[in-house]
Amino acid sequence: MFRNPVEAKDLLINALEIQRLENGNLFDGEKDGRLIKIMPVNRIATRADLSELITGFDYKAFGHRQAQNPGNR
């Protein structure tokens, strides 16, 4: 198991060929028109984690991304 969560996240982003988003974004990257959030590898996502994603979700940007990538649903 990785002891350094930043190293683990970087490895996953590179291995999965995820396009990084700028720092400060709720999501870590984008792949095939879909936003990607990488949770820490040493724990299970909680309801609070999911609530944070839902609360911070930019529905306007999501609609724009869907329009740009109509085949990815």
Legacy VTK file of the C-alpha trace (Angstrom):
# vtk DataFile Version 3.0
C-alpha trace
ASCII
DATASET POLYDATA
POINTS 73 float
0.000 0.000 0.000
1.194 3.536 -0.673
2.184 5.600 2.326
2.158 8.821 0.327
-1.372 9.646 -0.931
-0.081 12.267 -3.399
2.209 9.697 -5.002
-0.636 7.180 -5.220
-2.965 9.730 -6.824
-0.290 10.766 -9.347
0.333 7.148 -10.247
-3.384 6.517 -10.837
-3.793 9.684 -12.908
-0.868 8.710 -15.119
-1.814 5.033 -15.402
-5.440 5.814 -16.315
-4.381 8.632 -18.685
-6.562 11.190 -16.920
-6.219 14.805 -18.004
-5.512 16.817 -14.852
-7.676 19.771 -13.869
-6.273 22.891 -12.233
-5.550 22.874 -8.517
-8.439 23.875 -6.303
-10.961 22.024 -8.428
-13.227 19.580 -6.622
-12.374 16.942 -9.225
-8.890 15.677 -10.035
-9.207 15.330 -13.772
-11.216 14.496 -16.844
-11.292 11.489 -19.116
-13.502 11.031 -22.162
-15.626 14.005 -21.148
-16.220 12.676 -17.640
-15.013 14.326 -14.449
-12.860 12.119 -12.241
-12.414 12.254 -8.475
-9.772 9.960 -6.996
-10.452 9.132 -3.388
-7.600 8.228 -1.028
-6.606 4.623 -1.668
-6.401 3.701 2.016
-10.041 4.345 2.932
-13.598 3.848 1.749
-15.633 6.817 0.494
-18.155 8.014 3.059
-21.521 9.719 2.776
-19.758 12.989 3.706
-17.368 12.542 0.759
-20.277 12.049 -1.605
-22.157 15.011 -0.128
-19.114 17.205 -0.746
-19.047 16.122 -4.397
-22.775 16.736 -4.851
-22.665 20.125 -3.102
-19.664 21.309 -5.112
-20.888 19.943 -8.436
-21.056 22.545 -11.219
-24.173 21.539 -13.152
-23.687 24.291 -15.729
-20.185 23.053 -16.575
-21.528 19.486 -16.636
-24.143 20.470 -19.234
-21.429 22.140 -21.313
-19.207 19.035 -21.142
-22.124 16.819 -22.152
-22.809 19.043 -25.143
-19.141 18.746 -26.188
-19.133 14.944 -25.770
-22.645 13.751 -26.678
-21.629 10.083 -27.124
-20.317 9.698 -23.557
-23.293 8.890 -21.348
LINES 1 74
73 0 1 2 3 4 5 6 7 8 9 10 11 12 13 14 15 16 17 18 19 20 21 22 23 24 25 26 27 28 29 30 31 32 33 34 35 36 37 38 39 40 41 42 43 44 45 46 47 48 49 50 51 52 53 54 55 56 57 58 59 60 61 62 63 64 65 66 67 68 69 70 71 72
